[in-house]
Amino acid sequence: MTIASTVYSALDRCSIDYDILKHPRSATSSQTAETAHVTGEQVAKAVVLKDSYGYVLAVLPATFHLELDVVRKELHRRLKLAGEDELESLFYDCEPGAVPPLGADYGLPTVVDDVLCEQTDIYFEGGDHQGLVHVSQTAFEQLVRDAEYFRFSSHR
């Protein structure tokens, strides 16, 4: 598998030009950026948060740290990290841990860190740990058009 069917459908629906950047299997988004030879600021990692109202997908650069308190305050919710076991049912067509940043396509409200808006090219997990979907900034904004944008991360 390289692209999950949900991700492929989103790319197709929005008529997005994309390519797949193959890379050696990696365990973290930072490692993915390194093995794929792209900057961590260009790799959009997705972190699933939850509370009693449901899930939220937070999308930020791979080499940045999520400031959970900022997200909680901005969204007025008591969010915490979702467990790995919860991701399998949410991202049913993806390998465990290979979470695409396309929350709306998986039925999740999404927040995107403003830092990603500064990149001309964006790379993201398409459903496995061996390929990144590469799109332009404009295309990425189309894919996450329903997301809320604000700053909620800091560089490691």
BELWODA-V982416 format. One record per residue. N is the residue number from 0. NEAR is the number of other ideal C-beta (glycine too) atoms within 12 Angstrom. Layout:
N NEAR
N NEAR
This chain:
0 19
1 26
2 34
3 29
4 21
5 29
6 39
7 25
8 21
9 34
10 30
11 16
12 16
13 24
14 13
15 30
16 17
17 29
18 19
19 24
20 28
21 22
22 27
23 16
24 17
25 26
26 16
27 21
28 40
29 24
30 21
31 39
32 31
33 20
34 25
35 31
36 17
37 29
38 26
39 30
40 30
41 35
42 41
43 50
44 41
45 44
46 40
47 38
48 39
49 27
50 20
51 9
52 14
53 19
54 32
55 38
56 42
57 46
58 46
59 44
60 40
61 40
62 28
63 34
64 23
65 34
66 25
67 27
68 18
69 24
70 35
71 22
72 15
73 22
74 25
75 11
76 23
77 16
78 31
79 21
80 20
81 27
82 16
83 17
84 12
85 21
86 29
87 18
88 18
89 32
90 35
91 19
92 28
93 34
94 26
95 21
96 30
97 35
98 43
99 48
100 46
101 46
102 36
103 28
104 35
105 31
106 18
107 34
108 27
109 37
110 39
111 42
112 40
113 23
114 32
115 42
116 24
117 19
118 32
119 19
120 27
121 43
122 41
123 50
124 44
125 44
126 36
127 29
128 27
129 23
130 32
131 40
132 41
133 32
134 38
135 21
136 24
137 19
138 28
139 38
140 25
141 23
142 41
143 38
144 21
145 20
146 31
147 23
148 23
149 23
150 25
151 32
152 32
153 17
154 18
155 18
